[in-house]
Structures are given as C-alpha cells and as structure tokens.
Amino acid sequence: MSNENASKSNTETKPKANTEEVIDSNVVALIEKKKKMKQSIEGAENTIREAKKSIKEIEKLLFRQCKHRWQYDYSCAFDDHTKHFCSTCGVWKNAYWYS
C-alpha cells in the first residue's frame, strides 16, 4: 500500500502559485464598501469632535454671561466635583471647567 500512496503523490500535481492573483469582483466590491464606510465613520467622528468643541466654547460663554439660578442635583454622588447646575442654561457650578 505504501507504493500506491507514493505513486498517487507523484501523479498529483500541486497548484502553482500565480504571481498575478485574480480577485473576485465581489471581494473588490466589499473592499470598496468597507473603505467608504470607514471614511464615513471618520467624517462622522470629525463632525462629533468639532460639535463637542463648539459646545465647550458655548458653555464657556454661558458660564460668564448667564444670570445663573443654581439648583442642587440630587442624583449626584457624594464624591462628584460639583453638585449644582444652572436651571437656566444647564452649566455646572464649577468655574474651572469653563476657564
């Protein structure tokens, strides 16, 4: 039987490695879709980052310009940095956060 196995392995030809691989068009389409989705995510992340930056600037202005009516936030934990917020504009009573 060892002779049969040896003869089979000699007669079977192994596929040769092509230097030029042919990529299925479905795979190419999926790769392109993935790239577009990643670009879309990047754009959305940039938009979010810019919006957060704008909100921070607006909160700085609100902290300086609003005539605050401070309210105690009962949902705060004992170790929160501040427990008061303005019921008018929504900023927290901590000047350090808005300087």
Stockholm file with secondary structure:
# STOCKHOLM 1.0

chainA/1-99         MSNENASKSNTETKPKANTEEVIDSNVVALIEKKKKMKQSIEGAENTIREAKKSIKEIEKLLFRQCKHRWQYDYSCAFDDHTKHFCSTCGVWKNAYWYS
#=GR chainA/1-99 SS CHHHHHHHHHHSCCCCCCSSCCCCHHHHHHHHHHHHHHHHHHHHHHHHHHHHHHHHHHHHHHHHHSCCCEEECTTSCTTCSCCEEETTTCCBSCGGGGC
#=GC SS_cons        CHHHHHHHHHHSCCCCCCSSCCCCHHHHHHHHHHHHHHHHHHHHHHHHHHHHHHHHHHHHHHHHHSCCCEEECTTSCTTCSCCEEETTTCCBSCGGGGC
//
